[in-house]
């Protein structure tokens, strides 16, 4: 097709100059493509790979720490963290979420809170054992004493994540979503799953030595 631009041109030269500018874009000359090249997001991929490596190394260090300090409860905590990871990845898959660097940051923060919840519970249990309570009573008292502290800290973080999601956009929302999913999963694994597994171990009667729980008298 053809297009016509009309205007109050004073002379032919002014009209010709406008036509040349339109043909060449914003330049007073025509442009010609000599070569083109596509550059992939290598820097972002490099950071993503480094983040994955950092997560693996960090989780391995956490697992060793829990085993050394808390012995049998450390095994339970590591199993809970594995199930926590399965729950989080499953939720992200169902939501068809794309894992970005802010999303990884949200997951790391929620992992830290999950580990913190387990440590808080186990320290309470160790205190009860040192005070002379039986193993079963110490487990119940430890969870009871730690529950509200864990609940309050996770609830306040969830509120902050909700505000970030409501007011933010793009990467900020991704961070808020992964953080919220991780916190909900960590509350389930720390408060419910870990408690059930420890109760099961105590009921078997095979692991009643205090040394199994990192306690010395």
N, C-alpha and C positions, 0 to 999 in steps of 0.2 A: 504494500500500500504506500501511499504518499501522505506526507504531513506538511501543513502550511503554518508558518508563524508570521503573524502580522504585527506591525509596530510602526511608530512614527519615526522611521529612519530618515536622517537628513540627507544621506547620499548612499550610493551603491557600496562604497568601501566599508561603511559601518555595518551594513547588512551582511557583507561577505565575511567580515571579522567575526560576527556572531555565529554565522554558519560554521566557520572553522573551529570556533570554541566548542560548539555543540558536537561536531564530529570527533574532536579530540578529547572530549571530557572537559576537565578544568584547565587543561594545558592549551597554550596557543598553537600547538602543533599536533599533528596526528600521531597516535601511538601504534606501535607494532610489537607483538609478542615475539621475543627472540628466544626465551627459554623460561621454563617454570619448574619449580621444585617443591615438593611437599615434605614438611618436617614433622615427624611424629612427636608425641609428647614424651620424649625420652627422659626428661628431667623428672616428670611426674611418676613415670614408671620406675625410675631408679629410687625415688623416695618411697614408693609403695613397696618395692622389694626390700629395702632396708627396714621399713616398718615391720614387715612380716618376719624378717630375721630377728629383729629386736623382740618381737612378741614371743617367738619360740624360745629364745635364750632366756627371756624374763620368766616365762612359765616354767622352764626347767629349773631355774634357780629357786623359784618359789616352791616347787615340788620338793626339792632337796631340803630346803629350810624347814618345811612342815614335817618331813620325815625325821630329820635330826632332832628337832626340838620337841615335837609332840608324839613321836613314835606311832602307835596304833591309830590315834585320832588323826594323825597326819595322813595315813593311808586313806582314811575315810574322807578327809578333806580333799585329797587329790582326786578320788573317785567322784566326789561331788562337783569338783571343778570340771571334770571331763563331761559329766552330764549337763552341767551348766553351759558348756560350750556347744553341746549338741542342741540344747533348747534354743540358744541364741541364734545359731546358724540356721536351724529349722525355721524359726520365726522370720528371719531375714529372707530366707528362700520363699516362704509363703507370701511375704509382702512384696516380693520381686524387687528387693532393695539392692542398690549398687553400693558396694563398699568403697568409700572414698577415704582420703586421709583424715578429714574430720570425723568420719564414722569410726575409723580405727581408733582415734583418740577417745571417742565415747566408749568404745568397748574396753579399752585399757583402763579407763577410769572405773567402769563397772566391775572389771576383774579385780582391781585393787580393793574395791568396797566388799566384794565377795570374800576375798582372802581376809580382810580386816574383820568381817563378821565371824568367820571361823576361828580366828585367833582370839577374838574377844570371848567367844563361848568356851574355848578350851582353857583359857586362863582362869575363867570363873570355875570351871570344873576342877582344875588343879588346886585352886584355893580351897574349895570345899573338901577335897581329899586331904589336904594338909591339915585342915581343921578337924579331921577324924571321922568324917562321914563315910558311909559305905559307898561303894562304887555306883550302885544304882541311884542312891539318894543324891550323890554328887552330880551325876549326869542331869537329873531332873532339876536340881537347884541351879546348876550352871546355866542351863537353857532359860530357866525362869528369870534369873537375874540379868541375863544379857538381852532378853527379848526386846524390852522397851527401848534400850539404847540403840539396838540395830534398827528397830522399826522407825524411831524418830529420825535417825540420820538418813535412812533411805527415803523416808517420806519427804523430808525437806529437799533432798536432791531431786526427787520426782517433780515437786512443785516448780523448782528452778528449771528443769527440763521442759515442763509444760509451757512455762512463760517464754522460754527460748523458741519453742516450736511455734507458738502463737505470734510472737513479734518478729521472729527471724524469717529468713528465706534461704533457699539453696543449701549450701554447706552447713549453715547453722541448724537448719531443720534436720539434716542428716545426722548431725552430732546429737541433737536432742532425741531423735528416734532410737538410735542405737544405744544411747545411754539409758533411756527408759526401759527398753527391752532387757538390757543387761541387768538393771537394778531389780526388775520384777523377777527375772530368772534367779538372781543371786539370793533374793529373799526366800524364794521357794526352796532352793537347794540348801541354804544355811539353816533355816529355821525348821523346815519340814523334813527334807531328805536326810540331812546329817543326823538329826535327832532320831529318826527311825532306824538308821543304820547303827548308831551307837547303842540304842536300846537292844537291837538284835544281837550285837556282839556281847553285851553284858548278860543277856538272858541265856546265852550258850554256856556260860560258866567256864569257858576255856581261856578267857583273857582277863582274869581278875587280879593279876599282879599289878601293883602300882607302877612298876618299872615300865610296863607297856604303855603307860600314859604320861611318861616323862616326869614322874614324881618320885622323889627320894625321901625317905624318912630317916 
